[in-house]
Amino acid sequence: MTAVEVRPMRWWDIPAVHMIETSIFTNDPWSIEQFWSELSEPTRHYFIAAIDGDIVGYAGSFVLSPEADVQTIGVASGHQGQGIGGLLLTTLIEHAMQAHAAQLILEVRSDNVAAIAMYQQFGFDRISSRPNYYAPDVDALIMRLRPLALDTTYGGGKR
């Protein structure tokens, strides 16, 4: 795999991130304003993944210890299945651990088989669901990683 740089997201990254967002989340993508709002909050922490300077993925979390929530993870279609989502998830897990969060919660579409498999590989367990949340017959699965320990040897998060 080509070297992937993960770094904090900055305001000037928003247009490229938004292009990925609208291409992969076609039903209800976040607006540019939503990304601006997220970056302005001190409890939100966003990261981008870049290859040769081009942004190919992004992820963000809400962290207010002892709680942490994955807000979003997105990887450009042409770069999916290459471990970039796992690398971004590892970054979010490490950040939550550094903030002394006891657990990390996320919500995923029940029809997003690849994402669910990645989260399970990292040790997330399904704890609940919200029926018909995304669309009729498309539930939101609530998953949790707990406890967060100092071991960062999670499934797909190789650096």
N, C-alpha and C positions, 0 to 999 in steps of 0.2 A: 504494500500500500504506500502511496505517496505520503510524504511527511505532512501531517496535519497540525496546524498551530491552533491552540485554543487560548483565547484571551477574553478579557471583559469586553462586553459590547459597549460601544460609544454611540453618541447621537448620530454621527456621520455614517454609521453602519445601518441605520434604520431603512433607508431606501432599498438596499440590497436584501436585507432581511425580509422586508415587506414583499419584495418580488417572489422570494421563496414561499412565504406564507400564502400568498394568493394563488400560487401554482399548485400547492399541495393540499391546502385546506379550502377547496372550492366552495363548499356549502356555507361556511360562516367564518371567513378569514378575519383576523384582527385588522383594525384600521391603523394607519400610520400614527394617528393620535393616541390610540391605545398603547402602542409601543413607547411613544414619548412619555405618556403617563406612567407606565411601568418603570421606565428608567429614572423618573424623577422621585420615586419612592425609596426611602432609605432601607426599607425591609425587602426590597426586590433586588435580585442579583441575576444579571443576564450575561451570557457568554456567547461568543461566536466561534465557529470552526472555519478555518481558512486553509486553502491549498494554493500555494504560489500567490498569495495575496487575495485570491478570490474567495468570498464568503460562500460556503457550501452548507452551512448548518448553523443552528442557534438553539439556545435553551435558556430557560429562566426559572427562578424559584422565588418563593416568598419564604423568608426565614425570620422567625421571631421565637427564639428558644423558649421553651423546649419543643416547639412545633416547627415544621418545615413542609412546604407543599411545592411540588413541581407544577409550574404554571403552564409551560409549553416546552416541547422539543420538536424541532423541524429540521429535516435534511432534504436538500434539493434532490429531485427525482433521479437525476443522473448519478448521484453519489450514495443512494440508499443501498443497504446491504454490504457496506464496506467497513462497518465498525464505527462510523462517525457518531451515530446516535448513542452508542455505548460509551464512547469517549466523552461526549457531552454529559451523559447521565452520571458517569464517574465524577466529573467535575462538580456537578450539583450535589452529589453525595458527599464528596470531600468538603465542599463549602459548608454544608449543613452540619457535618461533624465538627468542623473548626468552630462553628457557632454554638456547639454543645446542644444541638437538637437531639431529642430522644428518638424521633421517628421522622420518616419522610412519607408523605401521602401524595397520591396522584389520582387523576381521573383519566380514563381512556375509553374510547369508543369500543363497544363490544364487538364490532366487526373489524377492528384493526388487529388482525391476527399477528402480524409481525411485531408490532409494538408490545402486545401482551406477552408474546414469547420472550422478547428482550427483557421486559420487566421481571418476569418470572426467573429468567436466567440470573438476574441480579439479586434475587431473593425476595422480591415483592410478593405478598399474598393478597388475594382478593378478600376484602372484608365486607363489601356491601355493593349495592347497585342502585341506580336511579332509572327505573323503567321509562322507556320512550323519551329519554332526555335529549338525544341528538336528533332523532326523527322517529316516526312510528316504527316500532320493532328494532330500534337501535338504542340500546341502553348505554348508560355511563357506568363503567365498572370502577369502583373505588378500590385502590390497592395501597398497601402499606409495607414499608420496609422498616423493621424494628427488631431489635434495638440497633441503633447506629453505634458501631464500635470503631476502634482505631484501626481495624484491619481493612485496607482498601483493595484487597485482591478479589474484587467482584468480577463476575462472569466475563462480560465483553469489554470491560474498561481497560484495555491495554494501552499503555503510552509508548 
